Amino acid sequence: MKIKPDTDLREFFSAVTNCTGPVTYRTSEGDEINLKSHLSQYFVAMAFLDKELSVTGNVVCANEKDMPYLKNFLYK
């Protein structure tokens, strides 16, 4: 699922922190970035906020029970 364009990233990363399982960002090239890592969060935030960069990857939540934390921030 993709991150909604109007997402408050602080709230999103806080929700990611509440997840019990791994949450990753899978780039269009197939790389996976651990969204629980603060360095990775910084990278994703900079890409998300830079209008010239395209955030075309998907957020992957390993534990389906964690999806309620993230559902307000994502779309298909």
N, CA, C and O atoms as a Tripos MOL2 file, in Angstrom:
@<TRIPOS>MOLECULE
protein
  304   303    76     0     0
PROTEIN
NO_CHARGES

@<TRIPOS>ATOM
      1 N           0.8390   -1.1690    0.0000 N.3       1 MET1
      2 CA          0.0000    0.0000    0.0000 C.3       1 MET1
      3 C           0.8880    1.2380    0.0000 C.2       1 MET1
      4 O           2.0060    1.2130    0.5150 O.2       1 MET1
      5 N           0.3940    2.2920   -0.5680 N.am      2 LYS2
      6 CA          1.1570    3.5300   -0.7030 C.3       2 LYS2
      7 C           0.7970    4.5050    0.4200 C.2       2 LYS2
      8 O          -0.2920    4.4460    0.9910 O.2       2 LYS2
      9 N           1.7290    5.3930    0.7170 N.am      3 ILE3
     10 CA          1.5020    6.4230    1.7210 C.3       3 ILE3
     11 C           0.6540    7.5250    1.0950 C.2       3 ILE3
     12 O           0.9690    8.0040    0.0060 O.2       3 ILE3
     13 N          -0.4170    7.9320    1.7720 N.am      4 LYS4
     14 CA         -1.2790    9.0090    1.2810 C.3       4 LYS4
     15 C          -0.4680   10.3010    1.1880 C.2       4 LYS4
     16 O           0.3610   10.5690    2.0570 O.2       4 LYS4
     17 N          -0.6960   11.1020    0.1490 N.am      5 PRO5
     18 CA          0.0760   12.3410   -0.0360 C.3       5 PRO5
     19 C          -0.0760   13.3530    1.1020 C.2       5 PRO5
     20 O           0.8380   14.1410    1.3470 O.2       5 PRO5
     21 N          -1.2100   13.3430    1.7980 N.am      6 ASP6
     22 CA         -1.4430   14.3320    2.8610 C.3       6 ASP6
     23 C          -1.1120   13.7900    4.2540 C.2       6 ASP6
     24 O          -1.5560   14.3420    5.2600 O.2       6 ASP6
     25 N          -0.3440   12.7270    4.3070 N.am      7 THR7
     26 CA         -0.0060   12.0840    5.5740 C.3       7 THR7
     27 C           0.8940   12.9550    6.4390 C.2       7 THR7
     28 O           1.8640   13.5420    5.9610 O.2       7 THR7
     29 N           0.5510   13.0270    7.7230 N.am      8 ASP8
     30 CA          1.4210   13.6560    8.7090 C.3       8 ASP8
     31 C           2.4810   12.6090    9.0550 C.2       8 ASP8
     32 O           2.1810   11.6090    9.7060 O.2       8 ASP8
     33 N           3.7100   12.8400    8.6210 N.am      9 LEU9
     34 CA          4.7520   11.8330    8.7700 C.3       9 LEU9
     35 C           5.0920   11.5340   10.2220 C.2       9 LEU9
     36 O           5.4390   10.3980   10.5430 O.2       9 LEU9
     37 N           5.0020   12.5160   11.1040 N.am     10 ARG10
     38 CA          5.2610   12.2530   12.5320 C.3      10 ARG10
     39 C           4.2580   11.2370   13.0720 C.2      10 ARG10
     40 O           4.6260   10.3010   13.7820 O.2      10 ARG10
     41 N           2.9920   11.4350   12.7270 N.am     11 GLU11
     42 CA          1.9610   10.5060   13.1790 C.3      11 GLU11
     43 C           2.1600    9.1330   12.5440 C.2      11 GLU11
     44 O           1.9950    8.1090   13.2070 O.2      11 GLU11
     45 N           2.5140    9.1130   11.2590 N.am     12 PHE12
     46 CA          2.7430    7.8490   10.5670 C.3      12 PHE12
     47 C           3.8830    7.0710   11.2170 C.2      12 PHE12
     48 O           3.7300    5.8860   11.5130 O.2      12 PHE12
     49 N           5.0210    7.7230   11.4430 N.am     13 PHE13
     50 CA          6.1620    7.0320   12.0370 C.3      13 PHE13
     51 C           5.8700    6.6230   13.4880 C.2      13 PHE13
     52 O           6.3870    5.6090   13.9580 O.2      13 PHE13
     53 N           5.0630    7.3880   14.1850 N.am     14 SER14
     54 CA          4.6420    7.0000   15.5310 C.3      14 SER14
     55 C           3.8020    5.7230   15.4660 C.2      14 SER14
     56 O           3.9640    4.8280   16.2950 O.2      14 SER14
     57 N           2.9150    5.6420   14.4900 N.am     15 ALA15
     58 CA          2.0990    4.4380   14.3050 C.3      15 ALA15
     59 C           2.9780    3.2440   13.9410 C.2      15 ALA15
     60 O           2.7400    2.1320   14.4140 O.2      15 ALA15
     61 N           3.9840    3.4670   13.1110 N.am     16 VAL16
     62 CA          4.9090    2.3900   12.7400 C.3      16 VAL16
     63 C           5.6070    1.8630   13.9850 C.2      16 VAL16
     64 O           5.7860    0.6530   14.1310 O.2      16 VAL16
     65 N           6.0010    2.7570   14.8820 N.am     17 THR17
     66 CA          6.6760    2.3700   16.1110 C.3      17 THR17
     67 C           5.7780    1.4900   16.9840 C.2      17 THR17
     68 O           6.2700    0.6170   17.7000 O.2      17 THR17
     69 N           4.4740    1.7170   16.9260 N.am     18 ASN18
     70 CA          3.5250    0.9320   17.7190 C.3      18 ASN18
     71 C           3.3000   -0.4730   17.1660 C.2      18 ASN18
     72 O           2.7690   -1.3330   17.8680 O.2      18 ASN18
     73 N           3.6880   -0.7110   15.9460 N.am     19 CYS19
     74 CA          3.4960   -2.0220   15.3280 C.3      19 CYS19
     75 C           4.4000   -3.0580   15.9940 C.2      19 CYS19
     76 O           5.5410   -2.7590   16.3470 O.2      19 CYS19
     77 N           3.8900   -4.2600   16.1610 N.am     20 THR20
     78 CA          4.6620   -5.3140   16.8170 C.3      20 THR20
     79 C           5.6010   -6.0230   15.8470 C.2      20 THR20
     80 O           6.6620   -6.4990   16.2500 O.2      20 THR20
     81 N           5.2280   -6.0980   14.5940 N.am     21 GLY21
     82 CA          6.0460   -6.7750   13.5940 C.3      21 GLY21
     83 C           6.8090   -5.7870   12.7380 C.2      21 GLY21
     84 O           6.6590   -4.5750   12.8950 O.2      21 GLY21
     85 N           7.6300   -6.3020   11.8300 N.am     22 PRO22
     86 CA          8.3810   -5.4360   10.9170 C.3      22 PRO22
     87 C           7.4640   -4.6590    9.9750 C.2      22 PRO22
     88 O           6.4460   -5.1700    9.5090 O.2      22 PRO22
     89 N           7.8460   -3.4270    9.7100 N.am     23 VAL23
     90 CA          7.1680   -2.5950    8.7190 C.3      23 VAL23
     91 C           8.2560   -2.0690    7.7950 C.2      23 VAL23
     92 O           9.2040   -1.4290    8.2490 O.2      23 VAL23
     93 N           8.1220   -2.3340    6.5100 N.am     24 THR24
     94 CA          9.1480   -1.9260    5.5590 C.3      24 THR24
     95 C           8.5450   -1.1060    4.4330 C.2      24 THR24
     96 O           7.3450   -1.1570    4.1650 O.2      24 THR24
     97 N           9.4170   -0.3510    3.7860 N.am     25 TYR25
     98 CA          9.0550    0.3830    2.5850 C.3      25 TYR25
     99 C           9.7790   -0.3090    1.4380 C.2      25 TYR25
    100 O          11.0090   -0.3440    1.4120 O.2      25 TYR25
    101 N           9.0290   -0.8570    0.4940 N.am     26 ARG26
    102 CA          9.6040   -1.5640   -0.6450 C.3      26 ARG26
    103 C           9.6150   -0.6060   -1.8490 C.2      26 ARG26
    104 O           8.5680   -0.1810   -2.3360 O.2      26 ARG26
    105 N          10.8300   -0.2830   -2.3110 N.am     27 THR27
    106 CA         10.9620    0.6460   -3.4390 C.3      27 THR27
    107 C          10.5440   -0.0390   -4.7380 C.2      27 THR27
    108 O          10.3980   -1.2600   -4.7910 O.2      27 THR27
    109 N          10.3580    0.7570   -5.7710 N.am     28 SER28
    110 CA          9.9850    0.2120   -7.0750 C.3      28 SER28
    111 C          11.0950   -0.6650   -7.6520 C.2      28 SER28
    112 O          10.8470   -1.4700   -8.5500 O.2      28 SER28
    113 N          12.3330   -0.5100   -7.1340 N.am     29 GLU29
    114 CA         13.4540   -1.3350   -7.5730 C.3      29 GLU29
    115 C          13.5590   -2.6310   -6.7770 C.2      29 GLU29
    116 O          14.3880   -3.4850   -7.0890 O.2      29 GLU29
    117 N          12.7210   -2.7820   -5.7470 N.am     30 GLY30
    118 CA         12.7240   -4.0000   -4.9510 C.3      30 GLY30
    119 C          13.5080   -3.9280   -3.6510 C.2      30 GLY30
    120 O          13.5490   -4.9030   -2.9010 O.2      30 GLY30
    121 N          14.1330   -2.7830   -3.3720 N.am     31 ASP31
    122 CA         14.8560   -2.6240   -2.1060 C.3      31 ASP31
    123 C          13.8460   -2.4990   -0.9670 C.2      31 ASP31
    124 O          12.7570   -1.9570   -1.1520 O.2      31 ASP31
    125 N          14.2130   -3.0020    0.2020 N.am     32 GLU32
    126 CA         13.3440   -2.8890    1.3720 C.3      32 GLU32
    127 C          14.0270   -2.0520    2.4370 C.2      32 GLU32
    128 O          15.1810   -2.2910    2.7920 O.2      32 GLU32
    129 N          13.2970   -1.0700    2.9400 N.am     33 ILE33
    130 CA         13.8080   -0.1430    3.9440 C.3      33 ILE33
    131 C          13.0050   -0.3460    5.2210 C.2      33 ILE33
    132 O          11.7760   -0.2820    5.2060 O.2      33 ILE33
    133 N          13.7010   -0.5900    6.3210 N.am     34 ASN34
    134 CA         13.0720   -0.8190    7.6150 C.3      34 ASN34
    135 C          12.5220    0.4980    8.1570 C.2      34 ASN34
    136 O          13.2920    1.3940    8.5010 O.2      34 ASN34
    137 N          11.1970    0.6240    8.2350 N.am     35 LEU35
    138 CA         10.5940    1.8750    8.6890 C.3      35 LEU35
    139 C          10.6580    2.0720   10.2020 C.2      35 LEU35
    140 O          10.2610    3.1260   10.7000 O.2      35 LEU35
    141 N          11.1400    1.1000   10.9260 N.am     36 LYS36
    142 CA         11.3210    1.2900   12.3660 C.3      36 LYS36
    143 C          12.6770    1.9170   12.6780 C.2      36 LYS36
    144 O          12.9280    2.3120   13.8170 O.2      36 LYS36
    145 N          13.5400    2.0120   11.6930 N.am     37 SER37
    146 CA         14.8490    2.6350   11.8480 C.3      37 SER37
    147 C          14.7040    4.1440   11.6800 C.2      37 SER37
    148 O          14.0900    4.6070   10.7190 O.2      37 SER37
    149 N          15.2670    4.9090   12.6090 N.am     38 HIS38
    150 CA         15.1780    6.3720   12.5170 C.3      38 HIS38
    151 C          15.9110    6.9130   11.2880 C.2      38 HIS38
    152 O          15.4560    7.8750   10.6700 O.2      38 HIS38
    153 N          17.0180    6.3130   10.9400 N.am     39 LEU39
    154 CA         17.7360    6.7370    9.7420 C.3      39 LEU39
    155 C          16.8860    6.4790    8.4970 C.2      39 LEU39
    156 O          16.8240    7.3220    7.6030 O.2      39 LEU39
    157 N          16.2470    5.3440    8.4390 N.am     40 SER40
    158 CA         15.3790    5.0230    7.3090 C.3      40 SER40
    159 C          14.1730    5.9560    7.2640 C.2      40 SER40
    160 O          13.7410    6.3660    6.1870 O.2      40 SER40
    161 N          13.6320    6.2900    8.4300 N.am     41 GLN41
    162 CA         12.5100    7.2230    8.4800 C.3      41 GLN41
    163 C          12.9180    8.5760    7.9120 C.2      41 GLN41
    164 O          12.1480    9.2120    7.1930 O.2      41 GLN41
    165 N          14.1150    9.0080    8.2310 N.am     42 TYR42
    166 CA         14.6270   10.2730    7.7020 C.3      42 TYR42
    167 C          14.7050   10.2130    6.1810 C.2      42 TYR42
    168 O          14.2910   11.1500    5.4980 O.2      42 TYR42
    169 N          15.2290    9.1260    5.6560 N.am     43 PHE43
    170 CA         15.3520    8.9510    4.2100 C.3      43 PHE43
    171 C          13.9780    8.9970    3.5360 C.2      43 PHE43
    172 O          13.7920    9.7030    2.5440 O.2      43 PHE43
    173 N          13.0350    8.2560    4.0690 N.am     44 VAL44
    174 CA         11.6920    8.2120    3.4840 C.3      44 VAL44
    175 C          11.0190    9.5830    3.6020 C.2      44 VAL44
    176 O          10.3350   10.0130    2.6740 O.2      44 VAL44
    177 N          11.2030   10.2640    4.7180 N.am     45 ALA45
    178 CA         10.6080   11.5930    4.8960 C.3      45 ALA45
    179 C          11.1580   12.5830    3.8770 C.2      45 ALA45
    180 O          10.3990   13.3570    3.2940 O.2      45 ALA45
    181 N          12.4590   12.5650    3.6570 N.am     46 MET46
    182 CA         13.0500   13.4860    2.6780 C.3      46 MET46
    183 C          12.5280   13.1890    1.2650 C.2      46 MET46
    184 O          12.2320   14.1130    0.5080 O.2      46 MET46
    185 N          12.4170   11.9350    0.9190 N.am     47 ALA47
    186 CA         11.8960   11.5610   -0.3990 C.3      47 ALA47
    187 C          10.4260   11.9480   -0.5180 C.2      47 ALA47
    188 O           9.9850   12.4010   -1.5740 O.2      47 ALA47
    189 N           9.6690   11.7720    0.5570 N.am     48 PHE48
    190 CA          8.2400   12.0820    0.5620 C.3      48 PHE48
    191 C           7.9920   13.5860    0.4250 C.2      48 PHE48
    192 O           7.0590   14.0110   -0.2570 O.2      48 PHE48
    193 N           8.8350   14.3820    1.0790 N.am     49 LEU49
    194 CA          8.6330   15.8320    1.0890 C.3      49 LEU49
    195 C           9.2120   16.5370   -0.1360 C.2      49 LEU49
    196 O           8.8150   17.6600   -0.4470 O.2      49 LEU49
    197 N          10.1350   15.8970   -0.8250 N.am     50 ASP50
    198 CA         10.7410   16.4880   -2.0150 C.3      50 ASP50
    199 C           9.8120   16.2650   -3.1950 C.2      50 ASP50
    200 O           9.6330   15.1320   -3.6410 O.2      50 ASP50
    201 N           9.2200   17.3430   -3.7040 N.am     51 LYS51
    202 CA          8.2200   17.2400   -4.7700 C.3      51 LYS51
    203 C           8.8000   16.6850   -6.0710 C.2      51 LYS51
    204 O           8.0530   16.1720   -6.9040 O.2      51 LYS51
    205 N          10.1030   16.7770   -6.2580 N.am     52 GLU52
    206 CA         10.7040   16.2650   -7.4830 C.3      52 GLU52
    207 C          10.9500   14.7670   -7.4250 C.2      52 GLU52
    208 O          11.0740   14.1140   -8.4600 O.2      52 GLU52
    209 N          11.0200   14.2290   -6.2330 N.am     53 LEU53
    210 CA         11.1860   12.7850   -6.0810 C.3      53 LEU53
    211 C           9.8150   12.1260   -6.0770 C.2      53 LEU53
    212 O           8.8350   12.7030   -5.6060 O.2      53 LEU53
    213 N           9.7620   10.9540   -6.5900 N.am     54 SER54
    214 CA          8.5110   10.2160   -6.6290 C.3      54 SER54
    215 C           8.5840    9.0750   -5.6260 C.2      54 SER54
    216 O           9.4530    8.2090   -5.7230 O.2      54 SER54
    217 N           7.6780    9.0760   -4.6730 N.am     55 VAL55
    218 CA          7.6210    8.0030   -3.6920 C.3      55 VAL55
    219 C           6.6420    6.9670   -4.2480 C.2      55 VAL55
    220 O           5.4390    7.0160   -3.9920 O.2      55 VAL55
    221 N           7.1920    6.0380   -5.0110 N.am     56 THR56
    222 CA          6.3460    5.0900   -5.7300 C.3      56 THR56
    223 C           6.3330    3.7040   -5.1100 C.2      56 THR56
    224 O           5.6800    2.8010   -5.6330 O.2      56 THR56
    225 N           7.0360    3.5230   -4.0150 N.am     57 GLY57
    226 CA          7.0960    2.2110   -3.3880 C.3      57 GLY57
    227 C           5.8750    1.9270   -2.5390 C.2      57 GLY57
    228 O           4.9220    2.7050   -2.5110 O.2      57 GLY57
    229 N           5.9210    0.8100   -1.8530 N.am     58 ASN58
    230 CA          4.8030    0.3600   -1.0320 C.3      58 ASN58
    231 C           5.2550    0.0760    0.3870 C.2      58 ASN58
    232 O           6.3790   -0.3660    0.6260 O.2      58 ASN58
    233 N           4.3550    0.3410    1.3240 N.am     59 VAL59
    234 CA          4.5790   -0.0100    2.7140 C.3      59 VAL59
    235 C           4.0890   -1.4410    2.9020 C.2      59 VAL59
    236 O           2.9730   -1.7830    2.5130 O.2      59 VAL59
    237 N           4.9340   -2.2660    3.5020 N.am     60 VAL60
    238 CA          4.6010   -3.6670    3.7350 C.3      60 VAL60
    239 C           4.6170   -3.9140    5.2390 C.2      60 VAL60
    240 O           5.6280   -3.7000    5.9090 O.2      60 VAL60
    241 N           3.5000   -4.3580    5.7460 N.am     61 CYS61
    242 CA          3.3410   -4.6480    7.1670 C.3      61 CYS61
    243 C           3.3340   -6.1630    7.3290 C.2      61 CYS61
    244 O           2.4300   -6.8300    6.8250 O.2      61 CYS61
    245 N           4.3230   -6.7160    8.0210 N.am     62 ALA62
    246 CA          4.4690   -8.1610    8.1310 C.3      62 ALA62
    247 C           3.3750   -8.7980    8.9850 C.2      62 ALA62
    248 O           2.9690   -9.9300    8.7240 O.2      62 ALA62
    249 N           2.9040   -8.0960    9.9810 N.am     63 ASN63
    250 CA          1.8900   -8.6320   10.8840 C.3      63 ASN63
    251 C           0.5480   -7.9590   10.5670 C.2      63 ASN63
    252 O           0.3870   -6.7580   10.7830 O.2      63 ASN63
    253 N          -0.4020   -8.7300   10.0600 N.am     64 GLU64
    254 CA         -1.7200   -8.1810    9.6900 C.3      64 GLU64
    255 C          -2.4260   -7.5190   10.8730 C.2      64 GLU64
    256 O          -3.2460   -6.6220   10.6780 O.2      64 GLU64
    257 N          -2.1150   -7.9500   12.0920 N.am     65 LYS65
    258 CA         -2.7350   -7.3540   13.2780 C.3      65 LYS65
    259 C          -2.2780   -5.9150   13.4910 C.2      65 LYS65
    260 O          -2.9040   -5.1760   14.2500 O.2      65 LYS65
    261 N          -1.1880   -5.5060   12.8270 N.am     66 ASP66
    262 CA         -0.6850   -4.1400   12.9410 C.3      66 ASP66
    263 C          -1.3590   -3.1810   11.9560 C.2      66 ASP66
    264 O          -1.2090   -1.9660   12.0840 O.2      66 ASP66
    265 N          -2.0870   -3.7020   10.9890 N.am     67 MET67
    266 CA         -2.6910   -2.8490    9.9620 C.3      67 MET67
    267 C          -3.6200   -1.7700   10.5110 C.2      67 MET67
    268 O          -3.6520   -0.6770    9.9450 O.2      67 MET67
    269 N          -4.3770   -2.0130   11.5800 N.am     68 PRO68
    270 CA         -5.2190   -0.9290   12.1100 C.3      68 PRO68
    271 C          -4.4170    0.3230   12.4990 C.2      68 PRO68
    272 O          -4.9380    1.4350   12.4240 O.2      68 PRO68
    273 N          -3.1520    0.1470   12.9150 N.am     69 TYR69
    274 CA         -2.3180    1.2980   13.2470 C.3      69 TYR69
    275 C          -2.0170    2.1490   12.0100 C.2      69 TYR69
    276 O          -1.8850    3.3690   12.1050 O.2      69 TYR69
    277 N          -1.9100    1.4980   10.8570 N.am     70 LEU70
    278 CA         -1.4320    2.1560    9.6470 C.3      70 LEU70
    279 C          -2.5090    2.5140    8.6370 C.2      70 LEU70
    280 O          -2.2600    3.3110    7.7320 O.2      70 LEU70
    281 N          -3.6970    1.9470    8.7700 N.am     71 LYS71
    282 CA         -4.7240    2.0610    7.7160 C.3      71 LYS71
    283 C          -5.0950    3.5000    7.3630 C.2      71 LYS71
    284 O          -5.4350    3.7660    6.2100 O.2      71 LYS71
    285 N          -5.0450    4.4240    8.2990 N.am     72 ASN72
    286 CA         -5.4110    5.8190    7.9960 C.3      72 ASN72
    287 C          -4.3580    6.5620    7.1970 C.2      72 ASN72
    288 O          -4.6170    7.6570    6.6980 O.2      72 ASN72
    289 N          -3.1790    5.9840    7.0700 N.am     73 PHE73
    290 CA         -2.0710    6.6420    6.3860 C.3      73 PHE73
    291 C          -1.8030    6.0770    4.9920 C.2      73 PHE73
    292 O          -0.9900    6.6150    4.2400 O.2      73 PHE73
    293 N          -2.4970    4.9830    4.6560 N.am     74 LEU74
    294 CA         -2.1680    4.2590    3.4290 C.3      74 LEU74
    295 C          -3.3690    4.1340    2.4940 C.2      74 LEU74
    296 O          -4.5200    4.2200    2.9240 O.2      74 LEU74
    297 N          -3.0830    3.9330    1.2210 N.am     75 TYR75
    298 CA         -4.1120    3.6200    0.2370 C.3      75 TYR75
    299 C          -3.5440    2.6030   -0.7440 C.2      75 TYR75
    300 O          -2.3310    2.4030   -0.8180 O.2      75 TYR75
    301 N          -4.4370    1.9640   -1.4950 N.am     76 LYS76
    302 CA         -3.9960    0.9310   -2.4520 C.3      76 LYS76
    303 C          -3.5590    1.5240   -3.7460 C.2      76 LYS76
    304 O          -3.1600    0.7970   -4.6560 O.2      76 LYS76
@<TRIPOS>BOND
     1     1     2 1
     2     2     3 1
     3     3     4 2
     4     3     5 am
     5     5     6 1
     6     6     7 1
     7     7     8 2
     8     7     9 am
     9     9    10 1
    10    10    11 1
    11    11    12 2
    12    11    13 am
    13    13    14 1
    14    14    15 1
    15    15    16 2
    16    15    17 am
    17    17    18 1
    18    18    19 1
    19    19    20 2
    20    19    21 am
    21    21    22 1
    22    22    23 1
    23    23    24 2
    24    23    25 am
    25    25    26 1
    26    26    27 1
    27    27    28 2
    28    27    29 am
    29    29    30 1
    30    30    31 1
    31    31    32 2
    32    31    33 am
    33    33    34 1
    34    34    35 1
    35    35    36 2
    36    35    37 am
    37    37    38 1
    38    38    39 1
    39    39    40 2
    40    39    41 am
    41    41    42 1
    42    42    43 1
    43    43    44 2
    44    43    45 am
    45    45    46 1
    46    46    47 1
    47    47    48 2
    48    47    49 am
    49    49    50 1
    50    50    51 1
    51    51    52 2
    52    51    53 am
    53    53    54 1
    54    54    55 1
    55    55    56 2
    56    55    57 am
    57    57    58 1
    58    58    59 1
    59    59    60 2
    60    59    61 am
    61    61    62 1
    62    62    63 1
    63    63    64 2
    64    63    65 am
    65    65    66 1
    66    66    67 1
    67    67    68 2
    68    67    69 am
    69    69    70 1
    70    70    71 1
    71    71    72 2
    72    71    73 am
    73    73    74 1
    74    74    75 1
    75    75    76 2
    76    75    77 am
    77    77    78 1
    78    78    79 1
    79    79    80 2
    80    79    81 am
    81    81    82 1
    82    82    83 1
    83    83    84 2
    84    83    85 am
    85    85    86 1
    86    86    87 1
    87    87    88 2
    88    87    89 am
    89    89    90 1
    90    90    91 1
    91    91    92 2
    92    91    93 am
    93    93    94 1
    94    94    95 1
    95    95    96 2
    96    95    97 am
    97    97    98 1
    98    98    99 1
    99    99   100 2
   100    99   101 am
   101   101   102 1
   102   102   103 1
   103   103   104 2
   104   103   105 am
   105   105   106 1
   106   106   107 1
   107   107   108 2
   108   107   109 am
   109   109   110 1
   110   110   111 1
   111   111   112 2
   112   111   113 am
   113   113   114 1
   114   114   115 1
   115   115   116 2
   116   115   117 am
   117   117   118 1
   118   118   119 1
   119   119   120 2
   120   119   121 am
   121   121   122 1
   122   122   123 1
   123   123   124 2
   124   123   125 am
   125   125   126 1
   126   126   127 1
   127   127   128 2
   128   127   129 am
   129   129   130 1
   130   130   131 1
   131   131   132 2
   132   131   133 am
   133   133   134 1
   134   134   135 1
   135   135   136 2
   136   135   137 am
   137   137   138 1
   138   138   139 1
   139   139   140 2
   140   139   141 am
   141   141   142 1
   142   142   143 1
   143   143   144 2
   144   143   145 am
   145   145   146 1
   146   146   147 1
   147   147   148 2
   148   147   149 am
   149   149   150 1
   150   150   151 1
   151   151   152 2
   152   151   153 am
   153   153   154 1
   154   154   155 1
   155   155   156 2
   156   155   157 am
   157   157   158 1
   158   158   159 1
   159   159   160 2
   160   159   161 am
   161   161   162 1
   162   162   163 1
   163   163   164 2
   164   163   165 am
   165   165   166 1
   166   166   167 1
   167   167   168 2
   168   167   169 am
   169   169   170 1
   170   170   171 1
   171   171   172 2
   172   171   173 am
   173   173   174 1
   174   174   175 1
   175   175   176 2
   176   175   177 am
   177   177   178 1
   178   178   179 1
   179   179   180 2
   180   179   181 am
   181   181   182 1
   182   182   183 1
   183   183   184 2
   184   183   185 am
   185   185   186 1
   186   186   187 1
   187   187   188 2
   188   187   189 am
   189   189   190 1
   190   190   191 1
   191   191   192 2
   192   191   193 am
   193   193   194 1
   194   194   195 1
   195   195   196 2
   196   195   197 am
   197   197   198 1
   198   198   199 1
   199   199   200 2
   200   199   201 am
   201   201   202 1
   202   202   203 1
   203   203   204 2
   204   203   205 am
   205   205   206 1
   206   206   207 1
   207   207   208 2
   208   207   209 am
   209   209   210 1
   210   210   211 1
   211   211   212 2
   212   211   213 am
   213   213   214 1
   214   214   215 1
   215   215   216 2
   216   215   217 am
   217   217   218 1
   218   218   219 1
   219   219   220 2
   220   219   221 am
   221   221   222 1
   222   222   223 1
   223   223   224 2
   224   223   225 am
   225   225   226 1
   226   226   227 1
   227   227   228 2
   228   227   229 am
   229   229   230 1
   230   230   231 1
   231   231   232 2
   232   231   233 am
   233   233   234 1
   234   234   235 1
   235   235   236 2
   236   235   237 am
   237   237   238 1
   238   238   239 1
   239   239   240 2
   240   239   241 am
   241   241   242 1
   242   242   243 1
   243   243   244 2
   244   243   245 am
   245   245   246 1
   246   246   247 1
   247   247   248 2
   248   247   249 am
   249   249   250 1
   250   250   251 1
   251   251   252 2
   252   251   253 am
   253   253   254 1
   254   254   255 1
   255   255   256 2
   256   255   257 am
   257   257   258 1
   258   258   259 1
   259   259   260 2
   260   259   261 am
   261   261   262 1
   262   262   263 1
   263   263   264 2
   264   263   265 am
   265   265   266 1
   266   266   267 1
   267   267   268 2
   268   267   269 am
   269   269   270 1
   270   270   271 1
   271   271   272 2
   272   271   273 am
   273   273   274 1
   274   274   275 1
   275   275   276 2
   276   275   277 am
   277   277   278 1
   278   278   279 1
   279   279   280 2
   280   279   281 am
   281   281   282 1
   282   282   283 1
   283   283   284 2
   284   283   285 am
   285   285   286 1
   286   286   287 1
   287   287   288 2
   288   287   289 am
   289   289   290 1
   290   290   291 1
   291   291   292 2
   292   291   293 am
   293   293   294 1
   294   294   295 1
   295   295   296 2
   296   295   297 am
   297   297   298 1
   298   298   299 1
   299   299   300 2
   300   299   301 am
   301   301   302 1
   302   302   303 1
   303   303   304 2
@<TRIPOS>SUBSTRUCTURE
     1 MET1         2 RESIDUE 1 A MET
     2 LYS2         6 RESIDUE 1 A LYS
     3 ILE3        10 RESIDUE 1 A ILE
     4 LYS4        14 RESIDUE 1 A LYS
     5 PRO5        18 RESIDUE 1 A PRO
     6 ASP6        22 RESIDUE 1 A ASP
     7 THR7        26 RESIDUE 1 A THR
     8 ASP8        30 RESIDUE 1 A ASP
     9 LEU9        34 RESIDUE 1 A LEU
    10 ARG10       38 RESIDUE 1 A ARG
    11 GLU11       42 RESIDUE 1 A GLU
    12 PHE12       46 RESIDUE 1 A PHE
    13 PHE13       50 RESIDUE 1 A PHE
    14 SER14       54 RESIDUE 1 A SER
    15 ALA15       58 RESIDUE 1 A ALA
    16 VAL16       62 RESIDUE 1 A VAL
    17 THR17       66 RESIDUE 1 A THR
    18 ASN18       70 RESIDUE 1 A ASN
    19 CYS19       74 RESIDUE 1 A CYS
    20 THR20       78 RESIDUE 1 A THR
    21 GLY21       82 RESIDUE 1 A GLY
    22 PRO22       86 RESIDUE 1 A PRO
    23 VAL23       90 RESIDUE 1 A VAL
    24 THR24       94 RESIDUE 1 A THR
    25 TYR25       98 RESIDUE 1 A TYR
    26 ARG26      102 RESIDUE 1 A ARG
    27 THR27      106 RESIDUE 1 A THR
    28 SER28      110 RESIDUE 1 A SER
    29 GLU29      114 RESIDUE 1 A GLU
    30 GLY30      118 RESIDUE 1 A GLY
    31 ASP31      122 RESIDUE 1 A ASP
    32 GLU32      126 RESIDUE 1 A GLU
    33 ILE33      130 RESIDUE 1 A ILE
    34 ASN34      134 RESIDUE 1 A ASN
    35 LEU35      138 RESIDUE 1 A LEU
    36 LYS36      142 RESIDUE 1 A LYS
    37 SER37      146 RESIDUE 1 A SER
    38 HIS38      150 RESIDUE 1 A HIS
    39 LEU39      154 RESIDUE 1 A LEU
    40 SER40      158 RESIDUE 1 A SER
    41 GLN41      162 RESIDUE 1 A GLN
    42 TYR42      166 RESIDUE 1 A TYR
    43 PHE43      170 RESIDUE 1 A PHE
    44 VAL44      174 RESIDUE 1 A VAL
    45 ALA45      178 RESIDUE 1 A ALA
    46 MET46      182 RESIDUE 1 A MET
    47 ALA47      186 RESIDUE 1 A ALA
    48 PHE48      190 RESIDUE 1 A PHE
    49 LEU49      194 RESIDUE 1 A LEU
    50 ASP50      198 RESIDUE 1 A ASP
    51 LYS51      202 RESIDUE 1 A LYS
    52 GLU52      206 RESIDUE 1 A GLU
    53 LEU53      210 RESIDUE 1 A LEU
    54 SER54      214 RESIDUE 1 A SER
    55 VAL55      218 RESIDUE 1 A VAL
    56 THR56      222 RESIDUE 1 A THR
    57 GLY57      226 RESIDUE 1 A GLY
    58 ASN58      230 RESIDUE 1 A ASN
    59 VAL59      234 RESIDUE 1 A VAL
    60 VAL60      238 RESIDUE 1 A VAL
    61 CYS61      242 RESIDUE 1 A CYS
    62 ALA62      246 RESIDUE 1 A ALA
    63 ASN63      250 RESIDUE 1 A ASN
    64 GLU64      254 RESIDUE 1 A GLU
    65 LYS65      258 RESIDUE 1 A LYS
    66 ASP66      262 RESIDUE 1 A ASP
    67 MET67      266 RESIDUE 1 A MET
    68 PRO68      270 RESIDUE 1 A PRO
    69 TYR69      274 RESIDUE 1 A TYR
    70 LEU70      278 RESIDUE 1 A LEU
    71 LYS71      282 RESIDUE 1 A LYS
    72 ASN72      286 RESIDUE 1 A ASN
    73 PHE73      290 RESIDUE 1 A PHE
    74 LEU74      294 RESIDUE 1 A LEU
    75 TYR75      298 RESIDUE 1 A TYR
    76 LYS76      302 RESIDUE 1 A LYS
